[in-house]
Structures are given as structure tokens and as C-alpha cells.
Amino acid sequence: MKLLATRPGSRFGMEYHEIFPLSRPELEKLIESGNETAITDALLSAAYYDSDWRWVQELCLRFMHQSDWGISSVAVICLGHVARIHKILDVDVVLPRLAALKAETPSLAPWVEDAVEDIRFFLRLQ
């Protein structure tokens, strides 16, 4: 199955590209690059393919407070992906952090709301 993501760049504003499985060293190299596209691709690859949901969760929590909204929004959405794919998250940590982010950064509210909805749905929370 091809997993796709969008990135700025096409004449219509966004283009789709495939997200590939990456090894942990490859993920860490992309994360440390400081490049927005590399970091967002690493976050998506980790969420889609890395089997260590706790590591991915911590990675997403780390990057959801970036000054770059593109990185922050992808980090938030990836928490929803982890819930969907792994059927587990530390909700006692994640949900309060998402609520705080939404209050601190209203521009991220749509992504936070989508992620919380996914988390509640896939983890069958009330």
C-alpha cells in the first residue's frame, strides 16, 4: 500500500509524494537535518512504519511545539496516525498536551481537533 503525504510545491499549492519506511538511523538523520520537509517526512515515516509506538509518540510530542507550523501540524496529526495504526497511545500524557497546544497556539486548533477525534475514535474513548 502506498502511503502519501502532501507538501507545498506544486502549482496548486500542494503535491503528493510517497512516504517510505526508514530505519531509525535514517529517521534520526532527517530529524537532525533541520529541514522542514525532511522532518515532516521522518515524522510520517515513523508514524506509519516504526513499531515502537512510544518512541514515535515522544517524537511527535517533541516536534508539536516547533515555530514552524508545518512541522507542528504534522507532529500533531501523526499522533492520530499512531492511534489508528498501533491502537495505543499514552492518552494520559497525549490528550492534555494536545489541549494545552490548542490553547497556546489557536492556529493549530484544526489539526489538534482532527488528531483528538482520531485518537478518541481509534482508541474507543468517550
VORO-27972 format. One line per field, with one value per atom (N, C-alpha, C): x, y, z; residue in three letters; atom name. Coordinates in steps of 0.001 Angstrom, whole numbers. Each point is the difference from the previous one (the first is absolute). Example, Ala and Ser with C-alpha at 12.3 -4.5 7.8 and 13.67 -1.06 7.14 Angstrom:
2
X	c(13190, -890, 900, -350, 820, -770)
Y	c(-5690, 1190, 1200, 1050, 1190, 1090)
Z	c(7800, 0, 0, -720, 60, 730)
code	c(ALA, ALA, ALA, SER, SER, SER)
site	c(N, CA, C, N, CA, C)
***
This chain:
126
X	c(844, -844, 894, -318, 726, -571, 875, -418, 521, -902, 331, -139, 724, -106, 38, -448, 56, 1142, 515, 999, -192, 345, -102, 879, -430, 906, -613, -1135, -563, -681, -397, -659, -1357, -533, -1270, 209, 1234, 283, 507, -411, 437, 285, 929, 253, 78, -394, 57, 1304, 543, 1193, -93, 659, -64, 882, -484, 760, 532, 1304, 644, 402, 84, 534, 1477, 396, 1391, 510, 1287, 609, 104, 206, 149, 1160, 1180, 1075, -380, -737, -443, -985, -912, -958, 722, 952, 730, 811, 557, 748, -927, -1171, -963, -466, -269, -466, 1040, 1248, 1086, 390, -552, 375, -457, -1088, -556, -854, -118, -774, -1460, -931, -1419, -503, 292, -480, 582, 1277, 641, -613, -238, -572, -1425, -804, -1380, -48, 871, 59, 423, 953, 448, -1135, -725, -1131, -1040, -331, -991, 494, 1249, 551, -10, 396, 6, -1419, -960, -1382, -559, 299, -532, 687, 1296, 763, 772, 346, 819, -866, 499, -782, -10, 870, 96, -891, -1269, -958, 411, 639, 428, 1061, 936, 1038, -627, -926, -671, -816, -717, -782, 899, 1123, 917, 565, 279, 489, -1048, -1231, -1085, -189, 19, -151, 1138, 1182, 1170, -179, -536, -71, -1300, -962, -1250, 87, 1113, 180, 1036, 166, 952, -565, 878, -468, -533, 434, -480, -1321, -1107, -1308, -122, 752, -42, 489, 1088, 536, -952, -456, -899, -1283, -588, -1270, 179, 1095, 247, 255, 736, 244, -1312, -910, -1305, -796, -77, -759, 594, 1302, 639, -415, -369, -521, -1299, -823, -1200, 336, 1046, 433, 461, 729, 460, -1197, -1000, -1202, -673, -81, -654, 788, 1300, 830, 302, 405, 431, -1114, -1095, -1127, 395, 1035, 429, 748, -171, 747, -96, 904, -112, -911, -1300, -974, 65, 464, 133, 1077, 918, 1036, -413, -452, -238, -1181, -1140, -1187, 177, 571, 236, 991, 1008, 983, -653, -892, -711, -944, -678, -891, 787, 1160, 840, 505, 391, 471, -1112, -1198, -1133, -250, 114, -201, 1131, 1234, 1180, 121, -400, 206, -1299, -925, -1296, 93, 1065, 133, 137, 390, 118, -1277, -1015, -1238, -619, -74, -605, 746, 1316, 790, -137, -8, -180, -1367, -1031, -1341, -92, 605, 14, 730, 1158, 777, -762, -610, -760, -1180, -670, -1114, 483, 1135, 563, 373, 648, 418, -1222, -1009, -1213, -699, -52, -665, 777, 1289, 768, 344, 3, 252, -1303, -1113, -1338, -157, 357, -157, -1309, -573, -1234, 305)
Y	c(-1168, 1168, 1238, 944, 1255, 947, 567, 1014, 1330, 957, 1278, 1130, 1060, 1220, 1172, 1140, 1202, 874, 784, 998, 1180, 1193, 1164, -202, 570, -69, -25, -618, -56, 1317, 141, 1248, 136, -1091, 48, 167, 181, 254, -1211, -1214, -1202, -1087, -861, -1158, -1230, -1126, -1245, -711, -623, -815, -1198, -1058, -1236, 88, -581, -89, -1428, -117, -1305, -395, -1305, -453, 370, 484, 383, -657, -289, -557, 1098, -392, 986, 962, -480, 951, 976, -494, 897, 1034, -435, 933, 1069, -431, 951, 986, -460, 899, 1074, -411, 967, 973, -510, 835, 1046, -400, 915, 964, -179, 837, 1451, 210, 1342, 405, -851, 282, -399, 928, -258, -1238, -109, -1139, -1305, 7, -1211, -401, 981, -296, -522, 635, -473, -1389, -260, -1345, -1027, 376, -910, -272, 1036, -191, -943, 226, -855, -1433, -168, -1344, -724, 695, -605, -402, 897, -301, -1169, -67, -1058, -1349, 17, -1239, -438, 896, -395, -787, -1118, -863, 467, 925, 476, 1231, -247, 1103, 1019, -429, 964, 959, -535, 855, 999, -452, 887, 1048, -421, 942, 1103, -364, 1001, 913, -559, 801, 1036, -423, 919, 1076, -388, 981, 1019, -461, 894, 1032, -413, 889, 790, -235, 745, 1429, 368, 1373, 768, -355, 692, 1344, 934, 1288, -152, -1027, -276, -762, 627, -635, -1264, -89, -1206, -1210, 171, -1097, -299, 1048, -192, -712, 428, -604, -1465, -333, -1400, -827, 540, -717, -312, 966, -195, -1072, 110, -976, -1407, -87, -1311, -700, 757, -646, -737, 578, -699, -1238, 95, -1172, -1126, 350, -1020, -698, 770, -601, -939, 419, -807, -1274, 128, -1133, -956, 557, -834, -303, 783, -161, 247, 841, 326, 1327, 754, 1227, 175, 735, 357, 1221, -248, 1096, 922, -499, 859, 1057, -255, 975, 797, -690, 617, 968, -410, 865, 1327, 22, 1306, 868, -624, 768, 590, -749, 530, 1134, -148, 1065, 1273, -151, 1161, 657, -808, 543, 778, -531, 676, 1353, 61, 1264, 987, -506, 852, 482, -840, 285, -258, 964, -202, -328, 417, -307, -1496, -772, -1450, -733, 741, -615, -1008, 282, -1001, -1339, 50, -1237, -713, 776, -590, -670, 673, -575, -1283, -12, -1221, -1134, 317, -1034, -546, 875, -444, -859, 399, -801, -1388, -67, -1305, -833, 628, -716, -562, 817, -455, -1124, 127, -1009, -1324, 43, -1229, -672, 776, -604, -217, 297, -208, 682, 1279, 797, 783, 283, 807, 1456)
Z	c(0, 0, 0, -874, -50, 1035, 814, 948, -501, -129, -605, 1002, -279, 791, -956, 480, -821, 466, -930, 344, -930, 456, -888, -1226, -1118, -1120, -1377, -154, -1343, -329, -1225, -387, 672, 555, 721, 1497, 419, 1400, 765, -391, 697, -1029, 325, -854, 892, -544, 739, -294, 1020, -185, 940, -403, 769, 1238, 1080, 1245, 111, 162, 26, 1418, 250, 1286, 95, 1156, 225, 1273, 28, 1206, 1053, 1227, 1074, -270, -445, -324, -1118, -1004, -1077, 526, 857, 601, 804, 816, 849, -832, -1099, -884, -586, -454, -542, 1074, 1183, 1101, 378, 5, 384, -1108, -1199, -1132, 145, 752, 113, -1189, -992, -1205, 224, -258, 255, -730, -1273, -783, 534, 328, 526, 1335, 861, 1318, -135, -840, -145, -633, -968, -588, 1049, 861, 1061, 989, 385, 919, -604, -1260, -663, -148, -397, -139, 1343, 1044, 1334, 405, -203, 386, -799, -1282, -853, 206, 226, -105, 1243, 909, 1151, 984, 465, 881, 1457, 359, 1385, 180, 322, 111, 1043, 1085, 1036, -548, -754, -587, -957, -811, -954, 758, 1028, 798, 557, 577, 570, -1081, -1158, -1119, -403, -105, -371, 1065, 1258, 1074, -28, -325, -95, -1109, -1130, -1162, -113, 859, -145, 515, 604, 490, -817, -1250, -870, -453, -298, -521, -1429, -687, -1351, 97, -409, 153, -841, -1109, -823, 767, 722, 818, 1150, 680, 1145, -402, -1106, -417, -378, -655, -357, 1258, 952, 1257, 709, 5, 635, -728, -1310, -790, 145, 116, 150, 1288, 1025, 1213, -315, -852, -451, -807, -824, -779, 927, 1050, 950, 638, 388, 582, -996, -1254, -1031, -303, -130, -427, 1151, 1143, 1127, 1000, -80, 925, 1458, 187, 1354, -5, 1051, 305, 1504, 572, 1412, 78, 25, -72, 1202, 1133, 1177, -195, -913, -343, -1236, -1030, -1303, 11, 521, -73, 738, 1206, 635, -772, -591, -781, -1248, -631, -1160, 405, 1115, 478, 296, 608, 299, -1277, -976, -1275, -696, 23, -629, 659, 1315, 721, -270, -65, -209, -1440, -944, -1411, -766, 37, -648, -1495, -666, -1429, -259, 1017, -144, 400, 430, 499, -978, -1301, -900, 0, 58, 8, 1343, 1072, 1328, 85, -458, 52, -826, -1177, -823, 718, 578, 694, 1199, 787, 1165, -441, -1056, -522, -408, -711, -398, 1223, 969, 1204, 722, 184, 690, -779, -1326, -816, 10, -312, -161, 1334, 1069, 1319, 768, -669, 562, 1354, 35, 1218, -74, 1134, 60, -246)
code	c(MET, MET, MET, LYS, LYS, LYS, LEU, LEU, LEU, LEU, LEU, LEU, ALA, ALA, ALA, THR, THR, THR, ARG, ARG, ARG, PRO, PRO, PRO, GLY, GLY, GLY, SER, SER, SER, ARG, ARG, ARG, PHE, PHE, PHE, GLY, GLY, GLY, MET, MET, MET, GLU, GLU, GLU, TYR, TYR, TYR, HIS, HIS, HIS, GLU, GLU, GLU, ILE, ILE, ILE, PHE, PHE, PHE, PRO, PRO, PRO, LEU, LEU, LEU, SER, SER, SER, ARG, ARG, ARG, PRO, PRO, PRO, GLU, GLU, GLU, LEU, LEU, LEU, GLU, GLU, GLU, LYS, LYS, LYS, LEU, LEU, LEU, ILE, ILE, ILE, GLU, GLU, GLU, SER, SER, SER, GLY, GLY, GLY, ASN, ASN, ASN, GLU, GLU, GLU, THR, THR, THR, ALA, ALA, ALA, ILE, ILE, ILE, THR, THR, THR, ASP, ASP, ASP, ALA, ALA, ALA, LEU, LEU, LEU, LEU, LEU, LEU, SER, SER, SER, ALA, ALA, ALA, ALA, ALA, ALA, TYR, TYR, TYR, TYR, TYR, TYR, ASP, ASP, ASP, SER, SER, SER, ASP, ASP, ASP, TRP, TRP, TRP, ARG, ARG, ARG, TRP, TRP, TRP, VAL, VAL, VAL, GLN, GLN, GLN, GLU, GLU, GLU, LEU, LEU, LEU, CYS, CYS, CYS, LEU, LEU, LEU, ARG, ARG, ARG, PHE, PHE, PHE, MET, MET, MET, HIS, HIS, HIS, GLN, GLN, GLN, SER, SER, SER, ASP, ASP, ASP, TRP, TRP, TRP, GLY, GLY, GLY, ILE, ILE, ILE, SER, SER, SER, SER, SER, SER, VAL, VAL, VAL, ALA, ALA, ALA, VAL, VAL, VAL, ILE, ILE, ILE, CYS, CYS, CYS, LEU, LEU, LEU, GLY, GLY, GLY, HIS, HIS, HIS, VAL, VAL, VAL, ALA, ALA, ALA, ARG, ARG, ARG, ILE, ILE, ILE, HIS, HIS, HIS, LYS, LYS, LYS, ILE, ILE, ILE, LEU, LEU, LEU, ASP, ASP, ASP, VAL, VAL, VAL, ASP, ASP, ASP, VAL, VAL, VAL, VAL, VAL, VAL, LEU, LEU, LEU, PRO, PRO, PRO, ARG, ARG, ARG, LEU, LEU, LEU, ALA, ALA, ALA, ALA, ALA, ALA, LEU, LEU, LEU, LYS, LYS, LYS, ALA, ALA, ALA, GLU, GLU, GLU, THR, THR, THR, PRO, PRO, PRO, SER, SER, SER, LEU, LEU, LEU, ALA, ALA, ALA, PRO, PRO, PRO, TRP, TRP, TRP, VAL, VAL, VAL, GLU, GLU, GLU, ASP, ASP, ASP, ALA, ALA, ALA, VAL, VAL, VAL, GLU, GLU, GLU, ASP, ASP, ASP, ILE, ILE, ILE, ARG, ARG, ARG, PHE, PHE, PHE, PHE, PHE, PHE, LEU, LEU, LEU, ARG, ARG, ARG, LEU, LEU, LEU, GLN, GLN, GLN)
site	c(N, CA, C, N, CA, C, N, CA, C, N, CA, C, N, CA, C, N, CA, C, N, CA, C, N, CA, C, N, CA, C, N, CA, C, N, CA, C, N, CA, C, N, CA, C, N, CA, C, N, CA, C, N, CA, C, N, CA, C, N, CA, C, N, CA, C, N, CA, C, N, CA, C, N, CA, C, N, CA, C, N, CA, C, N, CA, C, N, CA, C, N, CA, C, N, CA, C, N, CA, C, N, CA, C, N, CA, C, N, CA, C, N, CA, C, N, CA, C, N, CA, C, N, CA, C, N, CA, C, N, CA, C, N, CA, C, N, CA, C, N, CA, C, N, CA, C, N, CA, C, N, CA, C, N, CA, C, N, CA, C, N, CA, C, N, CA, C, N, CA, C, N, CA, C, N, CA, C, N, CA, C, N, CA, C, N, CA, C, N, CA, C, N, CA, C, N, CA, C, N, CA, C, N, CA, C, N, CA, C, N, CA, C, N, CA, C, N, CA, C, N, CA, C, N, CA, C, N, CA, C, N, CA, C, N, CA, C, N, CA, C, N, CA, C, N, CA, C, N, CA, C, N, CA, C, N, CA, C, N, CA, C, N, CA, C, N, CA, C, N, CA, C, N, CA, C, N, CA, C, N, CA, C, N, CA, C, N, CA, C, N, CA, C, N, CA, C, N, CA, C, N, CA, C, N, CA, C, N, CA, C, N, CA, C, N, CA, C, N, CA, C, N, CA, C, N, CA, C, N, CA, C, N, CA, C, N, CA, C, N, CA, C, N, CA, C, N, CA, C, N, CA, C, N, CA, C, N, CA, C, N, CA, C, N, CA, C, N, CA, C, N, CA, C, N, CA, C, N, CA, C, N, CA, C, N, CA, C, N, CA, C, N, CA, C, N, CA, C, N, CA, C, N, CA, C, N, CA, C, N, CA, C, N, CA, C, N, CA, C, N, CA, C, N, CA, C, N, CA, C, N, CA, C, N, CA, C, N, CA, C)
***
